[in-house]
Amino acid sequence: MLALIGNELYKLRTIRTPWLLLISQLGLLVLGIAGLAIHGAAPNDPLLPREMLAHAGILSFFALILGVNAVAAEYRHKTITDTYLAVPRRSRVIVAKLVAYSGVGLLFGIASAGVALGATIAWSAIKDIPLHLASDDVWRTVVGAIVWNGLYAAVGVSIGALLPNLAAAIGVALAWILIVEGLLGQVLGDFRRWLPMASGQALGNLPGDLLPQLTGGLVLAGYAVILAIIAAATSIRRDVN
């Protein structure tokens, strides 16, 4: 298993996609924090620093896209056949991808959290926004954002395994985040807090009517595990060319 995980990490080092996604995530992160600092709530709003830091988790959909690429891109480039021939037990391949890409997702989270913290400190000084670095809320937001990235990367791997068409997989994932869950939330009322995006927001310690942070993290981890089991079972039965 360690060799399989190492192979997945080696593949990641040989392609540009992770770097492009990370640069995009960090770029939008800086822009988002700047926009919130300049045009957001009143500078004396005690929740403003938390909302600025939370961008490191909100933009974790880039880690999700990275995870989708883990399997769907192999189907697109026709390399999945060689991968499965080298490792006939396909479930081991999916598990290796889940571990490797979750780890890289955590690295995305660490990089994003570091940039978010730096940008928040800078804008807090420029705009006289009260930022208390010793506050539990600050570090809960930072840690939550890092874990959010890791879990979203794992969810992305499962989506890529379930929907081997790369464009379709990314489209479905983004449609859920940007459209579907919002519409469902209007219908489900208070139950919307248990949906994947809302549980991620709770994990990221965003303000609002959300689950407690630990509960949100466990719910999102539960979604990741369930999707992983379904993805592994589906991959075993799927024909490849």
For each residue, the residues with C-beta under 8 A, 3 or more apart:
1: 4 5 92 95 96
2: 5 6
3: 6 7
4: 1 7 8 87 92 93 95 96
5: 1 2 8 9 96 99 100
6: 2 3 9 10
7: 3 4 10 11 96
8: 4 5 11 12 70 96 97 99 100 101
9: 5 6 12 13 100 103 104
10: 6 7 13 14
11: 7 8 14 15
12: 8 9 15 18 100 101 104
13: 9 10
14: 10 11
15: 11 12 18
16: 19 20
17: 20 21 66 69 73
18: 12 15 21 22 66 104
19: 16 22 23
20: 16 17 23 24
21: 17 18 24 25 62 63 65 66 108
22: 18 19 25 26 62 108 111
23: 19 20 26 27
24: 20 21 27 28 62
25: 21 22 28 29 59 62 63 108 112
26: 22 23 29 30 111 112 115
27: 23 24 30 31
28: 24 25 31 32 59
29: 25 26 32 33 55 56 59 112 115 116 119
30: 26 27 33 34 115 119
31: 27 28 34 35
32: 28 29 35 36 55 58 59
33: 29 30 36 37 52 55 116 119 120 123
34: 30 31 37 38 119 123
35: 31 32 38 39 40
36: 32 33 39 40 41 48 51 52 55
37: 33 34 40 48 52 123 124 126 127 129
38: 34 35 127
39: 35 36
40: 35 36 37 45 48 51 52
41: 36 45 47 48 51
42: 45 48
43: 48 127 128 129
44: 129 130
45: 40 41 42 48
46: 49 130
47: 41 50 51 207
48: 36 37 40 41 42 43 45 51 52 129
49: 46 52 53 120 124 129 130 131 132 138
50: 47 53 54 137 138 141 205 206 207
51: 36 40 41 47 48 54 55 206 207
52: 33 36 37 40 48 49 55 116 119 120 123
53: 49 50 56 113 116 117 120 138 141 142 145
54: 50 51 57 58 141 145 204 205 206
55: 29 32 33 36 51 52 58 59 112 116
56: 29 53 59 60 109 112 113 115 116 142 145 146 149 204
57: 54 60 109 112 141 144 145 148 149 200 201 203 204 206
58: 32 54 55 201 204 206
59: 25 28 29 32 55 56 62 112
60: 56 57 63 64 105 108 109 112 145 148 149 152 200
61: 64 65 152 173 174 177
62: 21 22 24 25 59 65 66 108
63: 21 25 60 66 67 104 105 108 109 149 150 152 153 156
64: 60 61 67 68 152 153 155 156 159 173 177
65: 21 61 62 68 69 156 170 173
66: 17 18 21 62 63 69 70 101 104 105 108 153 156
67: 63 64 70 101 102 105 152 153 154 155 156 157 158 159 160
68: 64 65 71 72 73 156 157 159 160 166 169 170 173
69: 17 65 66 72 73 156 160 166
70: 8 66 67 73 74 97 100 101 156 157 160
71: 68 74 75 80 94 97 157 160 161 164 231 235
72: 68 69 75 76 159 160 161 163 164 165 166 169 170
73: 17 68 69 70 76 77 160 166
74: 70 71 77 79 80 83
75: 71 72 78 80 164 165 166 240
76: 72 73 165 166
77: 73 74
78: 75 81 241
79: 74 82 83
80: 71 74 75 83 84 164 240
81: 78 84 85 240 241
82: 79 85 86
83: 74 79 80 86 87 93
84: 80 81 87 88 90 93 240
85: 81 82 88
86: 82 83
87: 4 83 84 90 92 93
88: 84 85
89: 92 93
90: 84 87 93 94 232 235 236
91: 94 95 232 235 236
92: 1 4 87 89 95 96
93: 4 83 84 87 89 90 96 97 235
94: 71 90 91 97 98 157 161 228 231 232 235
95: 1 4 91 92 98 99 228 232
96: 1 4 5 7 8 92 93 99 100
97: 8 70 71 93 94 100 101 157
98: 94 95 101 102 154 157 158 228
99: 5 8 95 96 102 103
100: 5 8 9 12 70 96 97 103 104
101: 8 12 66 67 70 97 98 104 105 153 154 156 157
102: 67 98 99 105 106 150 151 153 154 157
103: 9 99 100 106 107 150
104: 9 12 18 63 66 100 101 107 108 153
105: 60 63 66 67 101 102 108 109 149 150 151 152 153 154 156
106: 102 103 109 110 146 147 149 150 153
107: 103 104 110 111
108: 21 22 25 60 62 63 66 104 105 111 112 149 153
109: 56 57 60 63 105 106 112 113 145 146 147 148 149 150
110: 106 107 113 114 146
111: 22 26 107 108 114 115
112: 25 26 29 55 56 57 59 60 108 109 115 116 145 146 149
113: 53 56 109 110 116 117 142 145 146
114: 110 111 117 118
115: 26 29 30 56 111 112 118 119
116: 29 33 52 53 55 56 112 113 119 120 142 145
117: 53 113 114 120 121 142
118: 114 115 121 122
119: 29 30 33 34 52 115 116 122 123
120: 33 49 52 53 116 117 123 124 131
121: 117 118 124 125 131 133
122: 118 119 125 126
123: 33 34 37 52 119 120 126 127 129
124: 37 49 120 121 127 128 129 130 131
125: 121 122 128
126: 37 122 123
127: 37 38 43 123 124
128: 43 124 125
129: 37 43 44 48 49 123 124
130: 44 46 49 124
131: 49 120 121 124 138
132: 49 135 138
133: 121 138
134: 138
135: 132 138 139
136: 139 140
137: 50 140 141 205
138: 49 50 53 131 132 133 134 135 141 142
139: 135 136 142 143
140: 136 137 143 144 205 213
141: 50 53 54 57 137 138 144 145 204 205
142: 53 56 113 116 117 138 139 145 146
143: 139 140 146 147
144: 57 140 141 147 148 203 204 205 213 217
145: 53 54 56 57 60 109 112 113 116 141 142 148 149 204
146: 56 106 109 110 112 113 142 143 149 150
147: 106 109 143 144 150 151 203 217
148: 57 60 109 144 145 151 152 200 203 204 220
149: 56 57 60 63 105 106 108 109 112 145 146 152 153
150: 63 102 103 105 106 109 146 147 153 154
151: 102 105 147 148 154 155 200 203 217 220 221 224
152: 60 61 63 64 67 105 148 149 155 156 200
153: 63 64 66 67 101 102 104 105 106 108 149 150 156 157
154: 67 98 101 102 105 150 151 157 158 224 228
155: 64 67 151 152 158 159 196 223 224 227
156: 63 64 65 66 67 68 69 70 101 105 152 153 159 160 173
157: 67 68 70 71 94 97 98 101 102 153 154 160 161 228 231
158: 67 98 154 155 161 162 224 227 228 230 231
159: 64 67 68 72 155 156 162 163 169 172 173 227 231
160: 67 68 69 70 71 72 73 156 157 163 164 166 169
161: 71 72 94 157 158 164 231 232 234 235
162: 158 159 169 227 230 231 234
163: 72 159 160 168 169 172
164: 71 72 75 80 160 161 169 238
165: 72 75 76 168 169
166: 68 69 72 73 75 76 160 169 170
167: 170 171
168: 163 165 171 172
169: 68 72 159 160 162 163 164 165 166 172 173
170: 65 68 72 166 167 173 174
171: 167 168 174 175
172: 159 163 168 169 175 176
173: 61 64 65 68 156 159 169 170 176 177
174: 61 170 171 177 178
175: 171 172 178 179 180
176: 172 173 179 180 181 196 197
177: 61 64 173 174 181 197
178: 174 175 182
179: 175 176 182 183
180: 175 176 183 184
181: 176 177 184 185 192 195 196 197 198
182: 178 179 185 186
183: 179 180 186 187
184: 180 181 187 188 192 195
185: 181 182 188 192 195 198
186: 182 183 192
187: 183 184
188: 184 185 191 192 195
189: 192
190: 193 209
191: 188 194 195
192: 181 184 185 186 188 189 195 198
193: 190 198 199 202 209 210 211
194: 191 198 199 211 219
195: 181 184 185 188 191 192 198 199
196: 155 176 181 199 200 220 223
197: 176 177 181 200 201
198: 181 185 192 193 194 195 201 202 210 211 216
199: 193 194 195 196 202 203 211 215 216 217 219 220 223
200: 57 60 148 151 152 196 197 203 204 216 220
201: 57 58 197 198 204 206 208 210 216
202: 193 198 199 205 206 210 211 212 213 215 216 217 219
203: 57 144 147 148 151 199 200 213 216 217 220
204: 54 56 57 58 141 144 145 148 200 201
205: 50 54 137 140 141 144 202 213
206: 50 51 54 57 58 201 202 210
207: 47 50 51
208: 201
209: 190 193
210: 193 198 201 202 206 216
211: 193 194 198 199 202 215 216 219
212: 202 215 216
213: 140 144 202 203 205 216 217
214: 217 218
215: 199 202 211 212 218 219
216: 198 199 200 201 202 203 210 211 212 213 219 220
217: 144 147 151 199 202 203 213 214 220 221
218: 214 215 221 222
219: 194 199 202 211 215 216 222 223
220: 148 151 196 199 200 203 216 217 223 224
221: 151 217 218 224 225
222: 218 219 225 226
223: 155 196 199 219 220 226 227
224: 151 154 155 158 220 221 227 228
225: 221 222 228 229
226: 222 223 229 230
227: 155 158 159 162 223 224 230 231
228: 94 95 98 154 157 158 224 225 231 232
229: 225 226 232 233
230: 158 162 226 227 233 234
231: 71 94 157 158 159 161 162 227 228 234 235
232: 90 91 94 95 161 228 229 235 236
233: 229 230 236 237
234: 161 162 230 231 237 238
235: 71 90 91 93 94 161 231 232 238
236: 90 91 232 233
237: 233 234
238: 164 234 235
239:
240: 75 80 81 84
241: 78 81
